Amino acid sequence: MSIQTPARSADLRDTLRQMLAVLQEERHALAGLDLDMIMGCASSKTDLCGTLADVDHALVDEECRGLLEAARRLNEANRKVRNLIAANVSARLDALTGSAPLYRANAQVHRLRTA
């Protein structure tokens, strides 16, 4: 697949709409735990990021900024879902092995005190 940099604002908007569609597809794949679809989305996102890599900032108009913000929000939501799934898997594996986790990003446990 050849990667072409968008030459016009209309091309950039089309690429950003494609990215939004892939991010929506990824959201559905994560919800269904469809690994094949998740991997396909990852590949598509990589290709689209390559297309967007060298975009001239002059092409980013108001509509493009809106599409970029929507893509940013959706990507962040998908990232949080991926992290929740990974944390759930880690917790289940730890419970099955009966061992303490090897790594914790936040090792300090916060507990609520009851009065």
N, C-alpha and C positions, 0 to 999 in steps of 0.2 A: 504494500500500500504506500503510495507516494504521499508525502506530507507537503501541503502547500500552505504558505502563509496567506491569510486573508488580505486581499488587495484593496478592498473597499469596506466601508462601514456595514453595508448590507451583507457582505460575506462574513464579517466578524459576527454580526447578529445571528446569522444562520449557524455558525460554529458554536456560539454560546447557547443557542436553542438546542443544538444536538447534545451539548454537555448537560444541559438541564434534563433532557430526555434520558440520558444515560444515568444520571444521578437518581432520577425517579425509578428507573428500572432497577438500579442497585438497591434502593430502599425496599422495593418489593422482594428482591432476591434475598436480602437480609431477613426480612420478615418471614419468608418461607424457608430460610436456611438452605437455599438452592445454590450449592457450591459451584456448579457449572456456570450458572448465570452470574454469580458474584465474580468469578474469574473472567468471564467475558466482559463484564462491566469494567473491571480493572484494566483490561487490555484496551478497551475503547477509550477510557479516560486517559490512558497514557498516550494514545495516538492523538487525541484532541489537545492534550497539553502540549504535545510537540507542535501541533498546528498553531497554537496560541503563543508559543515561545517568543517569536520574533515580531509580534504585532507592533506596528507603529502606533504609539500612544495618541497620535493625532486622529486615529480612526475611532477612538473610544468616545462616542457621543453619549447623550443623556440616556437613551434607550439601552445602549450597551452597558452603561454603569448600573442600570436597574437589573439587567440580566446577570451581570457579574455578581451583584449583591445577592440575588436569589440563588445563584450557584454556590456562592460562599456559604450561605446559611444551610442549604441542603447538604452540602458536603460535610459541614460541621455536625449536622444531625446524624448523618450516616456514620461519621467517625465515632460519635458517642455510642451508637448502637453496636458497632463493631467492638468497641472497648467493653461494653457491658456483656456481650456474648463471650469475649475472651476471659473476662473476670469470672463469669459463671462456670466456664469450662475449667478454669484453674481451681476454683473452689471445689468442684466435683471431683477433680483428680486428687486434690489434697485430701478430701474426705475418704476417697477410696484407698489411698495409700496410707492414711493415718499419719502422714508426716507433715511437718511444718513447711510452709512454702519457702522456696529458695530465695525469692526476692519479693519485696513489697515496696512499691513506690512510696507508700505512706505507712511506715512501720508503726507509727504511734496510733494507738487505738483511743478514740475519744468515747467516753461513756457519759451518759446522763446520770446525774446524781439525783436521788430521790430524797426529799426532805422528810 
